[in-house]
Amino acid sequence: MKQFRLRLWKDRHLLLLLLPGLLYFIVYKYAPMFGIVLAFKDFNPFVGFLESDWVGLKHFKTIFADDEVLRVIWNTLALSFLQILFVFPVPIVIALMLNEVRNQAYKRVIQSIVYLPHFLSWVVVISIVFIFLKSNGLVNSLIQELFGIGPFSFLSDPGFFRPLVILEVIWKESGWSTIILLAAVAGVSPELYEAAIMDGASRWRRIWHVTLPAIRNVIIILLILRIGNVMDSGFEQIFLMLNSFNMEIGNVLDTFVYFKGIQQADFSFSTAVGLFKGVVGLILVVLANTIAKRFGEDSLY
């Protein structure tokens, strides 16, 4: 015990650096978990949190009996898998491309440009999209001038909702997501590239046979984490994009919980939906991690 206290005192400065992150998880992640009990009660604000009637799995049964909930789950899964299919590979491509840039000044400029959108809030991003894509906006004006067709209802046509969401995420977050991959690429031994060059490998061959295998473990771990968030499509972006025309295809679990829990004050049912989403995410992480281990790849644990 004495040695433990001495070690704590010795590492006190490092522990202080850890404190803000630890407080964040305690306040915003662990403390709210006490509210999970609402999923098993019919919450009545007049009698309080503890005195509300216990109803067991009633709200969870409603999730699978309510057509609206099933539609929302399908919307969430469809959007998440589209992001895995189209958004997830983009940072890998950007990292590989930046790794091939030899002019360091030019490389830093490009990195800054692709990182910058991450620091814009979704409110700003969606506002820019609205300005460009409204009926008399720049995009429709160019289409009419060049092709003589339109205008298109990009913002109200349900068919454009998912492509717009995917393109917005690619533009805003792909550059920022390259940071981890660039760090992994930087750790590849230069001797491997030299050996490949000596064997006559072209630049494309070096990327395929040296760089990608070297960062494969990082890509798999990032994919496992992304699969764990498959039920989480993001609230702010979707909420700002929703309107009465695209609600049927755009309403996802995060926005559904907001509408049910905050606007309609159905706290118990919305808590059950949120808990269901978290449990599914946990199961998917465990399954993806197990599959990765079965194939001999690196995993989270």
N, C-alpha and C positions, 0 to 999 in steps of 0.2 A: 504493500500500500504506500509505503514511504517512497519507493522508487517511482510509483505511478504519479504521486504528487510532484516529485522532482522533475519528472518528464513533462508534466503539464506546465510547470513554471518555466522550464527551459523553452518550450514551444509556445509560450503565451502569445507571442506576436503573430505566429501563424494561425493560432486559434481565434485571435481577434479578427483576422482577415476572413475566417470562415463564418464568423458570427452573423453578418448581414444575410448571407445566403441561407443559413440555418433558420434564422428568424422568419425569413420569407416563407420557407416551407412549413414551418410550425403554424404561422398565422393564417396562410392562405390555402394550405393543403391538408394539414393534419387536424387543426382545430375544427374546421367545418365538417369533418367526418362524423362528429357527434350528431349532426343533423340528419344522418342517414336513417335514423329511426323513424323519421317522418314518412318514409316510404311504406312503413308497415302500420301507419295510423291514419285515421281520418282527422286531419288537423283542424282544430276549431280554435281560432284566436281568442275566443271569449273564455275558454276554460284553460288555455295554455298548452305548452309543449308536452308536459308530462301527463296531464289529465285527459288528453284527447283519446278517443276510443281506439283500441287496438283492433286492426282488421286483417292482420296477417298478410297473405299474398294476394289480396283482393286487387290491388292496383297493378300488380304484375300480370295477373290474368287479363286485365283490361287492355294491357299493351298489345296482346296477341289477338284480342277480340275486336279491337277498334280498327276499322279500315283506314282511318286517317293516320293512325300511328304506323301501320304497316307501310303505307305509301311514303310517309316521312322517312322510315328506316330504309326503304328502297332508294329514295332520293339521296340519302346520306351515303349509302354504299356505292351507288353509281358514281357520285361525284368523287368519292375518295379513291376508287379504283381508277378513274380517269386521271386523277392527279398522280397516282403511282405510275401509270402507264406513260403519261406525257410530261409530267413535271419532274419526277424523280431522276430521269436520265440526264436532264439538261445541265445541272451542276457538274456532273461527271464529264460531259462534253466540254463545258467551259474550262474546267480545271485542266483537262488534257490539252486544250488549245493554248491556254495561258502558259502551260509548262513548255510548250514548243517555241514561245516567243523569246528570242535571244537578246533583244534590245531592252535592258532593264527599265530605262526611263519610260519607254512606250508601254511596257508591261504594267508599270505602276499606274499610269494614266488609265489604261483599260480596266484595271482592277478597281480603281476609284469610281469609274463610270458605272460598272456593273454592280458595285456595292451600294451606290447612292440610293436607289429606290427603296432599299430596305428601311431607311430612316424616315421615309414618308409614312404618315399614318394612312390607314385605309380610307379615312374620310377624304383626305387629299387625293388619293389614287382614284377613288370612285368619282369624285368631283371632276377630275381630269377626263375620265372615261365618259361621263355624262356630257361634258362640253364638246368632246370630239364626235360622239356618236348620236347626239340628238338629231331630230329631223332636219334642221337647218345647220347642222354642224359641219366641221371640216370634211369628215369622211364621206358623208352623204353628198356634199357639194362636189367633191372630187369625182365620185362615182357618176353623178349626173352629168358632169362636164365631160368626162372621158368616155363614158359608155352610153350615156343618154337613158339610163334606167334609174329607178328609185323614186323617192327616198325609201330606205328600208327602216323598219321599226326595230332597231337593234336592242333597244332598252325595254321594249314591251313584248316582243315576239318570244314565246317560250323556247323556240328552237335555237335562239342565240344565247340563252342564259348560260348553259354549261360551257360552251366554247369561250365565252367572255370571261367566266370565272377562271378557267384554266389559263388563259392568256394573261390575265391580271396577276395570277400567282407566279407564273413564269417570269414576268417582267419585274415584279417586286422582290421576290425571294430567291431566285436562282443564283444570282451573284453572291449573295450572303452565304448561301449553302455551300459554295465552293471553298470556303475558308478551311474547313476540316479536310476536304479532299486535297487541296493544295499542300497542306501540311503533310499529308500522307505521301503525296508525290515527291515532296522535298526529301523524304526519308529514304527514297530508293537509292541504292548504292550506285554511284557513277561507274563503278567497275562493270556492272551488268550492261550498261549502255556501251561501254568501250568494247566488251567482249562481243556484243551484238554487231557493232560496227565492223569489228575485225572479221566476223563471219559473213559480212556483206549484207546485213539486214538494212532495208530501207527505213525511212522515218515511220511509215505506217506499220511496218513489221515490228519496230522497236516499241511503238505504242501498244500493239496487240499482244506481243510476247514478253514484254518486260514491264511496262508501266501498269497496265491493267491487272496482270496477276499479282503485282506487288501491292496494289491497293485493294485487292479483292476483299480482304477481311474487313476493311473499313466500310466498303460498300455494303457488305452483307449486314454488318451491325446497324448501319443507317437504315437499311431496308427493314430490318426487324423492328426498329423503333417506329418507322413509318407505318408498318402494318399494325402496330399497337394503337395507332391513332386513327385507324380506319373509320371509327365511328365519330370522329371529331373533324368536321369539315370547316370549322372556324366560324365564330358567330358574327363578328363585326362586318366582314366582307359580304357575307350572304345577306345579312340583315339590311345593309345599305343598298344591295342590288334588288331586293324583293319589291314587288308591287302587285297590284290586284291581277295583272295579266299573267305573271309567271309564278304566282304563289304555289300553284299545284305541282309544278316541277322543281321549284326552287326551295321550298320549305324543308329544312333539314332538322335533325334532332336538336341542335343547339338553339335554333330560332323557335322551334316548336316548344321547347321547355320554357323559353322566355314568354311566348304568347300565353301558354297555359299557366305557368307559375306566377308571372308578374301581372300580366294584363287581366287574366281571368281568376287569379288568386287561388288556383287549384294546386296548392303547395305540395300536397301528399303525392298526387299523381305525377307531377313534374319531377319530384325527387325520385320516384320509382323509375322514371324514364332515364334520369341521369345516372342512377345506380346501375341500371341495366346496361347503359352505354359503357360505364367503367368496367364492369365485369366482363363484357364481351372483349373490350380492349385488352384486359389482362390475359384472357384465354388465348387471344390471337398472338400476343407476345410470347407466351409459353410455348404454343404450338410452333411458331416460326423459329424460336430458339432451339427447340427439340429437333426440328427438321434439319436445321443448320448443323447441329452436332452429329446427327446421324450420317450426314454426308461428309463429315470430317472437316467442316469449316469452323472458323472462329465464331464464338457466340457471346452473348452478354454475360452468361454465367455458366 
